[in-house]
Amino acid sequence: CIRHSSMYAAPEVFGGAMCYKSDVWSLGISIIEMARIGNPYAGRSEEEVKKAVLDGDPPSLSTIWSCDLVDFVNRCLVKDVEKRASVAELLEVSVSL
């Protein structure tokens, strides 16, 4: 379903440029969805999701979660794909936890 998939799409995906780091963004959204028991973009149309992803701040976890988990998610949800953590970088962080 296109609408459902857009809730996990990284900013660059909306511009037609997908890469491995796009999946890192999707991982961050999935972690938030599991923690909150709901997708942060639930109930929005595809256009509303696109606008929120492109123009808004990335979603984040509240401070009830561990600093390590919040930081991990924040590293996944960096809008600039060049500055977003890679899978290798995230694996290094998770191993050290």
NORSUL-V24562 format. One record per residue. N is the residue number from 1. RES is the residue in three letters. NEAR is the number of other C-alpha atoms within 10 Angstrom. Layout:
N;RES;NEAR, N;RES;NEAR
This chain:
1;CYS;5, 2;ILE;7, 3;ARG;12, 4;HIS;15, 5;SER;10, 6;SER;20, 7;MET;24, 8;TYR;24, 9;ALA;19, 10;ALA;30, 11;PRO;24, 12;GLU;17, 13;VAL;14, 14;PHE;14, 15;GLY;9, 16;GLY;8, 17;ALA;10, 18;MET;15, 19;CYS;12, 20;TYR;10, 21;LYS;21, 22;SER;22, 23;ASP;17, 24;VAL;24, 25;TRP;26, 26;SER;19, 27;LEU;16, 28;GLY;24, 29;ILE;26, 30;SER;19, 31;ILE;20, 32;ILE;21, 33;GLU;17, 34;MET;10, 35;ALA;13, 36;ARG;12, 37;ILE;10, 38;GLY;13, 39;ASN;18, 40;PRO;18, 41;TYR;20, 42;ALA;11, 43;GLY;10, 44;ARG;14, 45;SER;14, 46;GLU;16, 47;GLU;11, 48;GLU;14, 49;VAL;22, 50;LYS;20, 51;LYS;13, 52;ALA;17, 53;VAL;22, 54;LEU;16, 55;ASP;11, 56;GLY;11, 57;ASP;11, 58;PRO;19, 59;PRO;18, 60;SER;16, 61;LEU;19, 62;SER;12, 63;THR;9, 64;ILE;7, 65;TRP;11, 66;SER;11, 67;CYS;12, 68;ASP;12, 69;LEU;16, 70;VAL;19, 71;ASP;15, 72;PHE;17, 73;VAL;24, 74;ASN;19, 75;ARG;19, 76;CYS;28, 77;LEU;27, 78;VAL;21, 79;LYS;21, 80;ASP;11, 81;VAL;20, 82;GLU;9, 83;LYS;12, 84;ARG;18, 85;ALA;21, 86;SER;19, 87;VAL;14, 88;ALA;9, 89;GLU;11, 90;LEU;15, 91;LEU;12, 92;GLU;11, 93;VAL;13, 94;SER;12, 95;VAL;7, 96;SER;6, 97;LEU;8
